Amino acid sequence: MTVRKRTTLGVVHATATPPGWDKGAAGIRAIHKAQGWSDIGYNEIINPNGQAEMGRGKMTVGAHVAGFNSI
């Protein structure tokens, strides 16, 4: 995966998981990899309990906002 040199944009959006689904980054990673992606698309996730959990990592280019992932 590619590492970006700096971050100039932060994006927050909701995952497409059903209400009450709480499998964290590991669960989302499994869904994304089952779709043929190399890893979880998100840099970090916020679980329903409000706790942040690492996805790809803060400086790794994400795969969740087409056209903006590198910034």
PDB file of N, H, CA, C and O in Angstrom:
ATOM      1  N   MET A   1       0.832  -1.185   0.000  1.00  0.00           N
ATOM      2  CA  MET A   1       0.000   0.000   0.000  1.00  0.00           C
ATOM      3  C   MET A   1       0.875   1.246   0.000  1.00  0.00           C
ATOM      4  O   MET A   1       1.995   1.233   0.510  1.00  0.00           O
ATOM      5  N   THR A   2       0.363   2.295  -0.563  1.00  0.00           N
ATOM      6  H   THR A   2      -0.547   2.306  -0.978  1.00  0.00           H
ATOM      7  CA  THR A   2       1.096   3.542  -0.694  1.00  0.00           C
ATOM      8  C   THR A   2       0.934   4.407   0.549  1.00  0.00           C
ATOM      9  O   THR A   2      -0.150   4.487   1.128  1.00  0.00           O
ATOM     10  N   VAL A   3       2.030   5.057   0.952  1.00  0.00           N
ATOM     11  H   VAL A   3       2.910   4.992   0.482  1.00  0.00           H
ATOM     12  CA  VAL A   3       1.996   5.991   2.081  1.00  0.00           C
ATOM     13  C   VAL A   3       1.932   7.399   1.515  1.00  0.00           C
ATOM     14  O   VAL A   3       2.685   7.743   0.604  1.00  0.00           O
ATOM     15  N   ARG A   4       1.021   8.225   2.060  1.00  0.00           N
ATOM     16  H   ARG A   4       0.409   7.946   2.800  1.00  0.00           H
ATOM     17  CA  ARG A   4       0.933   9.603   1.578  1.00  0.00           C
ATOM     18  C   ARG A   4       1.898  10.477   2.350  1.00  0.00           C
ATOM     19  O   ARG A   4       2.233  10.169   3.494  1.00  0.00           O
ATOM     20  N   LYS A   5       2.351  11.564   1.741  1.00  0.00           N
ATOM     21  H   LYS A   5       2.080  11.814   0.812  1.00  0.00           H
ATOM     22  CA  LYS A   5       3.334  12.449   2.361  1.00  0.00           C
ATOM     23  C   LYS A   5       2.718  13.350   3.410  1.00  0.00           C
ATOM     24  O   LYS A   5       3.363  13.678   4.406  1.00  0.00           O
ATOM     25  N   ARG A   6       1.475  13.753   3.198  1.00  0.00           N
ATOM     26  H   ARG A   6       0.950  13.486   2.390  1.00  0.00           H
ATOM     27  CA  ARG A   6       0.790  14.590   4.185  1.00  0.00           C
ATOM     28  C   ARG A   6      -0.709  14.428   3.994  1.00  0.00           C
ATOM     29  O   ARG A   6      -1.164  13.926   2.966  1.00  0.00           O
ATOM     30  N   THR A   7      -1.457  14.849   4.973  1.00  0.00           N
ATOM     31  H   THR A   7      -1.088  15.257   5.808  1.00  0.00           H
ATOM     32  CA  THR A   7      -2.911  14.783   4.921  1.00  0.00           C
ATOM     33  C   THR A   7      -3.456  16.198   4.826  1.00  0.00           C
ATOM     34  O   THR A   7      -3.132  17.049   5.655  1.00  0.00           O
ATOM     35  N   THR A   8      -4.291  16.456   3.808  1.00  0.00           N
ATOM     36  H   THR A   8      -4.555  15.765   3.135  1.00  0.00           H
ATOM     37  CA  THR A   8      -4.883  17.785   3.647  1.00  0.00           C
ATOM     38  C   THR A   8      -6.403  17.754   3.680  1.00  0.00           C
ATOM     39  O   THR A   8      -7.043  18.803   3.612  1.00  0.00           O
ATOM     40  N   LEU A   9      -6.991  16.564   3.783  1.00  0.00           N
ATOM     41  H   LEU A   9      -6.472  15.711   3.838  1.00  0.00           H
ATOM     42  CA  LEU A   9      -8.448  16.436   3.796  1.00  0.00           C
ATOM     43  C   LEU A   9      -8.836  15.275   4.692  1.00  0.00           C
ATOM     44  O   LEU A   9      -8.252  14.195   4.608  1.00  0.00           O
ATOM     45  N   GLY A  10      -9.804  15.494   5.533  1.00  0.00           N
ATOM     46  H   GLY A  10     -10.279  16.372   5.602  1.00  0.00           H
ATOM     47  CA  GLY A  10     -10.370  14.428   6.350  1.00  0.00           C
ATOM     48  C   GLY A  10     -11.806  14.188   5.923  1.00  0.00           C
ATOM     49  O   GLY A  10     -12.558  15.142   5.722  1.00  0.00           O
ATOM     50  N   VAL A  11     -12.196  12.933   5.781  1.00  0.00           N
ATOM     51  H   VAL A  11     -11.584  12.159   5.944  1.00  0.00           H
ATOM     52  CA  VAL A  11     -13.542  12.583   5.360  1.00  0.00           C
ATOM     53  C   VAL A  11     -14.148  11.642   6.392  1.00  0.00           C
ATOM     54  O   VAL A  11     -13.516  10.672   6.809  1.00  0.00           O
ATOM     55  N   VAL A  12     -15.365  11.935   6.796  1.00  0.00           N
ATOM     56  H   VAL A  12     -15.879  12.723   6.457  1.00  0.00           H
ATOM     57  CA  VAL A  12     -16.102  11.070   7.716  1.00  0.00           C
ATOM     58  C   VAL A  12     -17.351  10.597   6.983  1.00  0.00           C
ATOM     59  O   VAL A  12     -18.113  11.409   6.458  1.00  0.00           O
ATOM     60  N   HIS A  13     -17.556   9.305   6.948  1.00  0.00           N
ATOM     61  H   HIS A  13     -16.937   8.646   7.374  1.00  0.00           H
ATOM     62  CA  HIS A  13     -18.789   8.783   6.357  1.00  0.00           C
ATOM     63  C   HIS A  13     -19.174   7.497   7.053  1.00  0.00           C
ATOM     64  O   HIS A  13     -18.373   6.908   7.779  1.00  0.00           O
ATOM     65  N   ALA A  14     -20.392   7.065   6.832  1.00  0.00           N
ATOM     66  H   ALA A  14     -21.043   7.543   6.242  1.00  0.00           H
ATOM     67  CA  ALA A  14     -20.909   5.859   7.476  1.00  0.00           C
ATOM     68  C   ALA A  14     -20.624   4.637   6.614  1.00  0.00           C
ATOM     69  O   ALA A  14     -20.617   4.715   5.385  1.00  0.00           O
ATOM     70  N   THR A  15     -20.389   3.510   7.274  1.00  0.00           N
ATOM     71  H   THR A  15     -20.394   3.447   8.272  1.00  0.00           H
ATOM     72  CA  THR A  15     -20.205   2.262   6.545  1.00  0.00           C
ATOM     73  C   THR A  15     -21.570   1.706   6.155  1.00  0.00           C
ATOM     74  O   THR A  15     -22.594   2.122   6.696  1.00  0.00           O
ATOM     75  N   ALA A  16     -21.580   0.786   5.235  1.00  0.00           N
ATOM     76  H   ALA A  16     -20.748   0.448   4.796  1.00  0.00           H
ATOM     77  CA  ALA A  16     -22.829   0.163   4.790  1.00  0.00           C
ATOM     78  C   ALA A  16     -23.072  -1.124   5.563  1.00  0.00           C
ATOM     79  O   ALA A  16     -23.270  -2.185   4.972  1.00  0.00           O
ATOM     80  N   THR A  17     -23.055  -1.025   6.874  1.00  0.00           N
ATOM     81  H   THR A  17     -22.893  -0.163   7.355  1.00  0.00           H
ATOM     82  CA  THR A  17     -23.315  -2.194   7.717  1.00  0.00           C
ATOM     83  C   THR A  17     -24.711  -2.046   8.333  1.00  0.00           C
ATOM     84  O   THR A  17     -25.169  -0.928   8.567  1.00  0.00           O
ATOM     85  N   PRO A  18     -25.378  -3.160   8.592  1.00  0.00           N
ATOM     86  CA  PRO A  18     -26.730  -3.077   9.152  1.00  0.00           C
ATOM     87  C   PRO A  18     -26.726  -2.559  10.593  1.00  0.00           C
ATOM     88  O   PRO A  18     -25.725  -2.709  11.294  1.00  0.00           O
ATOM     89  N   PRO A  19     -27.825  -1.954  11.044  1.00  0.00           N
ATOM     90  CA  PRO A  19     -27.919  -1.479  12.426  1.00  0.00           C
ATOM     91  C   PRO A  19     -27.604  -2.609  13.412  1.00  0.00           C
ATOM     92  O   PRO A  19     -28.035  -3.746  13.225  1.00  0.00           O
ATOM     93  N   GLY A  20     -26.859  -2.283  14.446  1.00  0.00           N
ATOM     94  H   GLY A  20     -26.509  -1.359  14.597  1.00  0.00           H
ATOM     95  CA  GLY A  20     -26.519  -3.261  15.469  1.00  0.00           C
ATOM     96  C   GLY A  20     -25.310  -4.119  15.142  1.00  0.00           C
ATOM     97  O   GLY A  20     -24.860  -4.893  15.987  1.00  0.00           O
ATOM     98  N   TRP A  21     -24.776  -3.999  13.938  1.00  0.00           N
ATOM     99  H   TRP A  21     -25.142  -3.370  13.251  1.00  0.00           H
ATOM    100  CA  TRP A  21     -23.605  -4.785  13.527  1.00  0.00           C
ATOM    101  C   TRP A  21     -22.381  -4.161  14.161  1.00  0.00           C
ATOM    102  O   TRP A  21     -22.101  -2.985  13.923  1.00  0.00           O
ATOM    103  N   ASP A  22     -21.650  -4.907  14.954  1.00  0.00           N
ATOM    104  H   ASP A  22     -21.877  -5.861  15.147  1.00  0.00           H
ATOM    105  CA  ASP A  22     -20.484  -4.357  15.652  1.00  0.00           C
ATOM    106  C   ASP A  22     -19.343  -5.363  15.623  1.00  0.00           C
ATOM    107  O   ASP A  22     -19.027  -5.988  16.636  1.00  0.00           O
ATOM    108  N   LYS A  23     -18.731  -5.514  14.460  1.00  0.00           N
ATOM    109  H   LYS A  23     -18.988  -5.007  13.638  1.00  0.00           H
ATOM    110  CA  LYS A  23     -17.617  -6.445  14.325  1.00  0.00           C
ATOM    111  C   LYS A  23     -16.297  -5.711  14.155  1.00  0.00           C
ATOM    112  O   LYS A  23     -15.266  -6.339  13.917  1.00  0.00           O
ATOM    113  N   GLY A  24     -16.317  -4.378  14.276  1.00  0.00           N
ATOM    114  H   GLY A  24     -17.155  -3.867  14.470  1.00  0.00           H
ATOM    115  CA  GLY A  24     -15.102  -3.588  14.244  1.00  0.00           C
ATOM    116  C   GLY A  24     -14.350  -3.642  12.928  1.00  0.00           C
ATOM    117  O   GLY A  24     -14.875  -4.073  11.901  1.00  0.00           O
ATOM    118  N   ALA A  25     -13.099  -3.191  12.989  1.00  0.00           N
ATOM    119  H   ALA A  25     -12.673  -2.842  13.823  1.00  0.00           H
ATOM    120  CA  ALA A  25     -12.246  -3.141  11.800  1.00  0.00           C
ATOM    121  C   ALA A  25     -12.024  -4.526  11.215  1.00  0.00           C
ATOM    122  O   ALA A  25     -11.953  -4.675   9.995  1.00  0.00           O
ATOM    123  N   ALA A  26     -11.914  -5.536  12.057  1.00  0.00           N
ATOM    124  H   ALA A  26     -11.971  -5.416  13.048  1.00  0.00           H
ATOM    125  CA  ALA A  26     -11.692  -6.901  11.555  1.00  0.00           C
ATOM    126  C   ALA A  26     -12.855  -7.363  10.685  1.00  0.00           C
ATOM    127  O   ALA A  26     -12.642  -8.002   9.655  1.00  0.00           O
ATOM    128  N   GLY A  27     -14.071  -7.049  11.088  1.00  0.00           N
ATOM    129  H   GLY A  27     -14.244  -6.530  11.925  1.00  0.00           H
ATOM    130  CA  GLY A  27     -15.243  -7.434  10.314  1.00  0.00           C
ATOM    131  C   GLY A  27     -15.326  -6.687   8.994  1.00  0.00           C
ATOM    132  O   GLY A  27     -15.638  -7.276   7.959  1.00  0.00           O
ATOM    133  N   ILE A  28     -15.047  -5.385   9.032  1.00  0.00           N
ATOM    134  H   ILE A  28     -14.793  -4.907   9.873  1.00  0.00           H
ATOM    135  CA  ILE A  28     -15.066  -4.592   7.803  1.00  0.00           C
ATOM    136  C   ILE A  28     -13.940  -5.031   6.879  1.00  0.00           C
ATOM    137  O   ILE A  28     -14.126  -5.118   5.666  1.00  0.00           O
ATOM    138  N   ARG A  29     -12.768  -5.309   7.451  1.00  0.00           N
ATOM    139  H   ARG A  29     -12.616  -5.239   8.437  1.00  0.00           H
ATOM    140  CA  ARG A  29     -11.635  -5.808   6.649  1.00  0.00           C
ATOM    141  C   ARG A  29     -12.038  -7.097   5.916  1.00  0.00           C
ATOM    142  O   ARG A  29     -11.744  -7.254   4.731  1.00  0.00           O
ATOM    143  N   ALA A  30     -12.699  -8.000   6.611  1.00  0.00           N
ATOM    144  H   ALA A  30     -12.938  -7.872   7.573  1.00  0.00           H
ATOM    145  CA  ALA A  30     -13.117  -9.265   5.990  1.00  0.00           C
ATOM    146  C   ALA A  30     -14.086  -9.013   4.836  1.00  0.00           C
ATOM    147  O   ALA A  30     -13.981  -9.661   3.794  1.00  0.00           O
ATOM    148  N   ILE A  31     -15.021  -8.088   5.005  1.00  0.00           N
ATOM    149  H   ILE A  31     -15.106  -7.562   5.851  1.00  0.00           H
ATOM    150  CA  ILE A  31     -15.968  -7.751   3.940  1.00  0.00           C
ATOM    151  C   ILE A  31     -15.222  -7.175   2.741  1.00  0.00           C
ATOM    152  O   ILE A  31     -15.462  -7.585   1.606  1.00  0.00           O
ATOM    153  N   HIS A  32     -14.326  -6.232   2.985  1.00  0.00           N
ATOM    154  H   HIS A  32     -14.131  -5.898   3.907  1.00  0.00           H
ATOM    155  CA  HIS A  32     -13.595  -5.585   1.889  1.00  0.00           C
ATOM    156  C   HIS A  32     -12.691  -6.578   1.161  1.00  0.00           C
ATOM    157  O   HIS A  32     -12.610  -6.557  -0.067  1.00  0.00           O
ATOM    158  N   LYS A  33     -12.017  -7.440   1.904  1.00  0.00           N
ATOM    159  H   LYS A  33     -12.082  -7.457   2.902  1.00  0.00           H
ATOM    160  CA  LYS A  33     -11.142  -8.435   1.264  1.00  0.00           C
ATOM    161  C   LYS A  33     -11.963  -9.452   0.470  1.00  0.00           C
ATOM    162  O   LYS A  33     -11.511  -9.927  -0.571  1.00  0.00           O
ATOM    163  N   ALA A  34     -13.158  -9.791   0.946  1.00  0.00           N
ATOM    164  H   ALA A  34     -13.525  -9.405   1.792  1.00  0.00           H
ATOM    165  CA  ALA A  34     -14.034 -10.701   0.212  1.00  0.00           C
ATOM    166  C   ALA A  34     -14.481 -10.090  -1.120  1.00  0.00           C
ATOM    167  O   ALA A  34     -14.827 -10.813  -2.054  1.00  0.00           O
ATOM    168  N   GLN A  35     -14.469  -8.753  -1.200  1.00  0.00           N
ATOM    169  H   GLN A  35     -14.188  -8.166  -0.441  1.00  0.00           H
ATOM    170  CA  GLN A  35     -14.813  -8.052  -2.443  1.00  0.00           C
ATOM    171  C   GLN A  35     -13.608  -7.939  -3.377  1.00  0.00           C
ATOM    172  O   GLN A  35     -13.709  -7.376  -4.467  1.00  0.00           O
ATOM    173  N   GLY A  36     -12.460  -8.483  -2.939  1.00  0.00           N
ATOM    174  H   GLY A  36     -12.377  -8.940  -2.053  1.00  0.00           H
ATOM    175  CA  GLY A  36     -11.264  -8.480  -3.776  1.00  0.00           C
ATOM    176  C   GLY A  36     -10.304  -7.330  -3.510  1.00  0.00           C
ATOM    177  O   GLY A  36      -9.301  -7.186  -4.209  1.00  0.00           O
ATOM    178  N   TRP A  37     -10.602  -6.510  -2.507  1.00  0.00           N
ATOM    179  H   TRP A  37     -11.417  -6.627  -1.939  1.00  0.00           H
ATOM    180  CA  TRP A  37      -9.705  -5.409  -2.162  1.00  0.00           C
ATOM    181  C   TRP A  37      -8.514  -5.951  -1.383  1.00  0.00           C
ATOM    182  O   TRP A  37      -8.600  -7.028  -0.794  1.00  0.00           O
ATOM    183  N   SER A  38      -7.402  -5.218  -1.371  1.00  0.00           N
ATOM    184  H   SER A  38      -7.332  -4.342  -1.850  1.00  0.00           H
ATOM    185  CA  SER A  38      -6.193  -5.690  -0.697  1.00  0.00           C
ATOM    186  C   SER A  38      -6.293  -5.617   0.824  1.00  0.00           C
ATOM    187  O   SER A  38      -5.590  -6.348   1.522  1.00  0.00           O
ATOM    188  N   ASP A  39      -7.156  -4.743   1.348  1.00  0.00           N
ATOM    189  H   ASP A  39      -7.726  -4.149   0.781  1.00  0.00           H
ATOM    190  CA  ASP A  39      -7.286  -4.544   2.800  1.00  0.00           C
ATOM    191  C   ASP A  39      -8.558  -3.747   3.057  1.00  0.00           C
ATOM    192  O   ASP A  39      -9.303  -3.435   2.129  1.00  0.00           O
ATOM    193  N   ILE A  40      -8.797  -3.427   4.304  1.00  0.00           N
ATOM    194  H   ILE A  40      -8.192  -3.681   5.059  1.00  0.00           H
ATOM    195  CA  ILE A  40      -9.890  -2.525   4.667  1.00  0.00           C
ATOM    196  C   ILE A  40      -9.651  -1.190   3.951  1.00  0.00           C
ATOM    197  O   ILE A  40      -8.506  -0.755   3.830  1.00  0.00           O
ATOM    198  N   GLY A  41     -10.695  -0.552   3.486  1.00  0.00           N
ATOM    199  H   GLY A  41     -11.626  -0.905   3.584  1.00  0.00           H
ATOM    200  CA  GLY A  41     -10.541   0.699   2.741  1.00  0.00           C
ATOM    201  C   GLY A  41     -10.304   1.908   3.625  1.00  0.00           C
ATOM    202  O   GLY A  41      -9.731   2.900   3.174  1.00  0.00           O
ATOM    203  N   TYR A  42     -10.733   1.841   4.872  1.00  0.00           N
ATOM    204  H   TYR A  42     -11.199   1.035   5.237  1.00  0.00           H
ATOM    205  CA  TYR A  42     -10.700   2.998   5.776  1.00  0.00           C
ATOM    206  C   TYR A  42      -9.391   3.091   6.555  1.00  0.00           C
ATOM    207  O   TYR A  42      -8.798   2.077   6.922  1.00  0.00           O
ATOM    208  N   ASN A  43      -8.958   4.309   6.798  1.00  0.00           N
ATOM    209  H   ASN A  43      -9.440   5.133   6.500  1.00  0.00           H
ATOM    210  CA  ASN A  43      -7.757   4.526   7.600  1.00  0.00           C
ATOM    211  C   ASN A  43      -8.029   4.221   9.069  1.00  0.00           C
ATOM    212  O   ASN A  43      -7.215   3.584   9.737  1.00  0.00           O
ATOM    213  N   GLU A  44      -9.158   4.671   9.560  1.00  0.00           N
ATOM    214  H   GLU A  44      -9.819   5.189   9.017  1.00  0.00           H
ATOM    215  CA  GLU A  44      -9.602   4.403  10.919  1.00  0.00           C
ATOM    216  C   GLU A  44     -11.104   4.233  10.896  1.00  0.00           C
ATOM    217  O   GLU A  44     -11.769   4.721   9.982  1.00  0.00           O
ATOM    218  N   ILE A  45     -11.649   3.549  11.890  1.00  0.00           N
ATOM    219  H   ILE A  45     -11.109   3.153  12.633  1.00  0.00           H
ATOM    220  CA  ILE A  45     -13.103   3.502  12.043  1.00  0.00           C
ATOM    221  C   ILE A  45     -13.439   3.923  13.467  1.00  0.00           C
ATOM    222  O   ILE A  45     -12.606   3.837  14.369  1.00  0.00           O
ATOM    223  N   ILE A  46     -14.651   4.370  13.648  1.00  0.00           N
ATOM    224  H   ILE A  46     -15.328   4.439  12.915  1.00  0.00           H
ATOM    225  CA  ILE A  46     -15.163   4.655  14.985  1.00  0.00           C
ATOM    226  C   ILE A  46     -16.275   3.652  15.227  1.00  0.00           C
ATOM    227  O   ILE A  46     -17.295   3.652  14.537  1.00  0.00           O
ATOM    228  N   ASN A  47     -16.064   2.798  16.216  1.00  0.00           N
ATOM    229  H   ASN A  47     -15.236   2.798  16.776  1.00  0.00           H
ATOM    230  CA  ASN A  47     -17.033   1.760  16.548  1.00  0.00           C
ATOM    231  C   ASN A  47     -18.298   2.387  17.125  1.00  0.00           C
ATOM    232  O   ASN A  47     -18.271   3.541  17.553  1.00  0.00           O
ATOM    233  N   PRO A  48     -19.406   1.646  17.144  1.00  0.00           N
ATOM    234  CA  PRO A  48     -20.650   2.173  17.702  1.00  0.00           C
ATOM    235  C   PRO A  48     -20.520   2.674  19.140  1.00  0.00           C
ATOM    236  O   PRO A  48     -21.290   3.537  19.561  1.00  0.00           O
ATOM    237  N   ASN A  49     -19.558   2.146  19.901  1.00  0.00           N
ATOM    238  H   ASN A  49     -18.932   1.444  19.560  1.00  0.00           H
ATOM    239  CA  ASN A  49     -19.354   2.596  21.281  1.00  0.00           C
ATOM    240  C   ASN A  49     -18.509   3.870  21.361  1.00  0.00           C
ATOM    241  O   ASN A  49     -18.227   4.360  22.454  1.00  0.00           O
ATOM    242  N   GLY A  50     -18.103   4.410  20.190  1.00  0.00           N
ATOM    243  H   GLY A  50     -18.333   4.011  19.302  1.00  0.00           H
ATOM    244  CA  GLY A  50     -17.333   5.653  20.151  1.00  0.00           C
ATOM    245  C   GLY A  50     -15.826   5.477  20.181  1.00  0.00           C
ATOM    246  O   GLY A  50     -15.089   6.459  20.096  1.00  0.00           O
ATOM    247  N   GLN A  51     -15.362   4.255  20.298  1.00  0.00           N
ATOM    248  H   GLN A  51     -15.962   3.457  20.366  1.00  0.00           H
ATOM    249  CA  GLN A  51     -13.926   3.989  20.363  1.00  0.00           C
ATOM    250  C   GLN A  51     -13.336   3.916  18.957  1.00  0.00           C
ATOM    251  O   GLN A  51     -13.877   3.231  18.089  1.00  0.00           O
ATOM    252  N   ALA A  52     -12.228   4.622  18.732  1.00  0.00           N
ATOM    253  H   ALA A  52     -11.788   5.179  19.437  1.00  0.00           H
ATOM    254  CA  ALA A  52     -11.543   4.585  17.436  1.00  0.00           C
ATOM    255  C   ALA A  52     -10.729   3.310  17.321  1.00  0.00           C
ATOM    256  O   ALA A  52     -10.165   2.825  18.301  1.00  0.00           O
ATOM    257  N   GLU A  53     -10.678   2.776  16.112  1.00  0.00           N
ATOM    258  H   GLU A  53     -11.136   3.171  15.315  1.00  0.00           H
ATOM    259  CA  GLU A  53      -9.915   1.560  15.847  1.00  0.00           C
ATOM    260  C   GLU A  53      -9.154   1.748  14.534  1.00  0.00           C
ATOM    261  O   GLU A  53      -9.703   2.281  13.569  1.00  0.00           O
ATOM    262  N   MET A  54      -7.921   1.323  14.497  1.00  0.00           N
ATOM    263  H   MET A  54      -7.476   0.890  15.280  1.00  0.00           H
ATOM    264  CA  MET A  54      -7.082   1.487  13.320  1.00  0.00           C
ATOM    265  C   MET A  54      -7.547   0.587  12.191  1.00  0.00           C
ATOM    266  O   MET A  54      -7.862  -0.585  12.396  1.00  0.00           O
ATOM    267  N   GLY A  55      -7.584   1.156  11.001  1.00  0.00           N
ATOM    268  H   GLY A  55      -7.328   2.109  10.834  1.00  0.00           H
ATOM    269  CA  GLY A  55      -7.861   0.392   9.784  1.00  0.00           C
ATOM    270  C   GLY A  55      -6.554   0.205   9.046  1.00  0.00           C
ATOM    271  O   GLY A  55      -5.705  -0.579   9.470  1.00  0.00           O
ATOM    272  N   ARG A  56      -6.381   0.927   7.931  1.00  0.00           N
ATOM    273  H   ARG A  56      -7.071   1.564   7.586  1.00  0.00           H
ATOM    274  CA  ARG A  56      -5.126   0.860   7.156  1.00  0.00           C
ATOM    275  C   ARG A  56      -3.984   1.581   7.843  1.00  0.00           C
ATOM    276  O   ARG A  56      -2.820   1.292   7.566  1.00  0.00           O
ATOM    277  N   GLY A  57      -4.283   2.490   8.712  1.00  0.00           N
ATOM    278  H   GLY A  57      -5.229   2.724   8.937  1.00  0.00           H
ATOM    279  CA  GLY A  57      -3.268   3.334   9.326  1.00  0.00           C
ATOM    280  C   GLY A  57      -3.437   4.766   8.839  1.00  0.00           C
ATOM    281  O   GLY A  57      -3.929   5.004   7.737  1.00  0.00           O
ATOM    282  N   LYS A  58      -3.032   5.697   9.658  1.00  0.00           N
ATOM    283  H   LYS A  58      -2.632   5.503  10.554  1.00  0.00           H
ATOM    284  CA  LYS A  58      -3.296   7.109   9.380  1.00  0.00           C
ATOM    285  C   LYS A  58      -2.612   7.649   8.140  1.00  0.00           C
ATOM    286  O   LYS A  58      -3.183   8.507   7.467  1.00  0.00           O
ATOM    287  N   MET A  59      -1.430   7.193   7.809  1.00  0.00           N
ATOM    288  H   MET A  59      -0.966   6.496   8.356  1.00  0.00           H
ATOM    289  CA  MET A  59      -0.700   7.766   6.685  1.00  0.00           C
ATOM    290  C   MET A  59      -0.723   6.897   5.428  1.00  0.00           C
ATOM    291  O   MET A  59      -0.109   7.254   4.423  1.00  0.00           O
ATOM    292  N   THR A  60      -1.413   5.780   5.470  1.00  0.00           N
ATOM    293  H   THR A  60      -1.912   5.490   6.287  1.00  0.00           H
ATOM    294  CA  THR A  60      -1.553   4.941   4.288  1.00  0.00           C
ATOM    295  C   THR A  60      -2.697   5.486   3.443  1.00  0.00           C
ATOM    296  O   THR A  60      -3.728   5.887   3.984  1.00  0.00           O
ATOM    297  N   VAL A  61      -2.530   5.505   2.137  1.00  0.00           N
ATOM    298  H   VAL A  61      -1.693   5.179   1.698  1.00  0.00           H
ATOM    299  CA  VAL A  61      -3.597   5.985   1.256  1.00  0.00           C
ATOM    300  C   VAL A  61      -4.795   5.049   1.418  1.00  0.00           C
ATOM    301  O   VAL A  61      -4.678   3.832   1.277  1.00  0.00           O
ATOM    302  N   GLY A  62      -5.944   5.645   1.717  1.00  0.00           N
ATOM    303  H   GLY A  62      -6.039   6.634   1.832  1.00  0.00           H
ATOM    304  CA  GLY A  62      -7.162   4.883   1.891  1.00  0.00           C
ATOM    305  C   GLY A  62      -7.783   4.495   0.558  1.00  0.00           C
ATOM    306  O   GLY A  62      -7.262   4.827  -0.507  1.00  0.00           O
ATOM    307  N   ALA A  63      -8.893   3.794   0.635  1.00  0.00           N
ATOM    308  H   ALA A  63      -9.316   3.525   1.500  1.00  0.00           H
ATOM    309  CA  ALA A  63      -9.623   3.392  -0.566  1.00  0.00           C
ATOM    310  C   ALA A  63     -11.107   3.537  -0.267  1.00  0.00           C
ATOM    311  O   ALA A  63     -11.845   2.553  -0.229  1.00  0.00           O
ATOM    312  N   HIS A  64     -11.536   4.782  -0.056  1.00  0.00           N
ATOM    313  H   HIS A  64     -10.937   5.582  -0.087  1.00  0.00           H
ATOM    314  CA  HIS A  64     -12.929   4.978   0.323  1.00  0.00           C
ATOM    315  C   HIS A  64     -13.562   6.233  -0.252  1.00  0.00           C
ATOM    316  O   HIS A  64     -14.782   6.380  -0.178  1.00  0.00           O
ATOM    317  N   VAL A  65     -12.781   7.143  -0.823  1.00  0.00           N
ATOM    318  H   VAL A  65     -11.790   7.024  -0.884  1.00  0.00           H
ATOM    319  CA  VAL A  65     -13.328   8.372  -1.404  1.00  0.00           C
ATOM    320  C   VAL A  65     -12.678   8.580  -2.778  1.00  0.00           C
ATOM    321  O   VAL A  65     -11.637   9.229  -2.886  1.00  0.00           O
ATOM    322  N   ALA A  66     -13.289   8.035  -3.805  1.00  0.00           N
ATOM    323  H   ALA A  66     -14.135   7.508  -3.717  1.00  0.00           H
ATOM    324  CA  ALA A  66     -12.717   8.093  -5.155  1.00  0.00           C
ATOM    325  C   ALA A  66     -12.308   9.514  -5.531  1.00  0.00           C
ATOM    326  O   ALA A  66     -13.087  10.460  -5.407  1.00  0.00           O
ATOM    327  N   GLY A  67     -11.068   9.639  -5.993  1.00  0.00           N
ATOM    328  H   GLY A  67     -10.435   8.871  -6.094  1.00  0.00           H
ATOM    329  CA  GLY A  67     -10.543  10.931  -6.416  1.00  0.00           C
ATOM    330  C   GLY A  67      -9.890  11.741  -5.305  1.00  0.00           C
ATOM    331  O   GLY A  67      -9.238  12.748  -5.582  1.00  0.00           O
ATOM    332  N   PHE A  68     -10.052  11.325  -4.059  1.00  0.00           N
ATOM    333  H   PHE A  68     -10.581  10.507  -3.833  1.00  0.00           H
ATOM    334  CA  PHE A  68      -9.512  12.078  -2.928  1.00  0.00           C
ATOM    335  C   PHE A  68      -8.663  11.233  -1.989  1.00  0.00           C
ATOM    336  O   PHE A  68      -8.127  11.768  -1.018  1.00  0.00           O
ATOM    337  N   ASN A  69      -8.520   9.947  -2.237  1.00  0.00           N
ATOM    338  H   ASN A  69      -8.956   9.512  -3.025  1.00  0.00           H
ATOM    339  CA  ASN A  69      -7.815   9.056  -1.315  1.00  0.00           C
ATOM    340  C   ASN A  69      -6.373   9.470  -1.033  1.00  0.00           C
ATOM    341  O   ASN A  69      -5.890   9.263   0.081  1.00  0.00           O
ATOM    342  N   SER A  70      -5.683  10.040  -1.992  1.00  0.00           N
ATOM    343  H   SER A  70      -6.075  10.209  -2.897  1.00  0.00           H
ATOM    344  CA  SER A  70      -4.272  10.353  -1.813  1.00  0.00           C
ATOM    345  C   SER A  70      -4.014  11.591  -0.977  1.00  0.00           C
ATOM    346  O   SER A  70      -2.871  11.853  -0.604  1.00  0.00           O
ATOM    347  N   ILE A  71      -5.068  12.370  -0.671  1.00  0.00           N
ATOM    348  H   ILE A  71      -5.997  12.157  -0.974  1.00  0.00           H
ATOM    349  CA  ILE A  71      -4.836  13.593   0.114  1.00  0.00           C
ATOM    350  C   ILE A  71      -5.435  13.473   1.494  1.00  0.00           C
ATOM    351  O   ILE A  71      -5.338  14.405   2.293  1.00  0.00           O
TER     352      ILE A  71
END
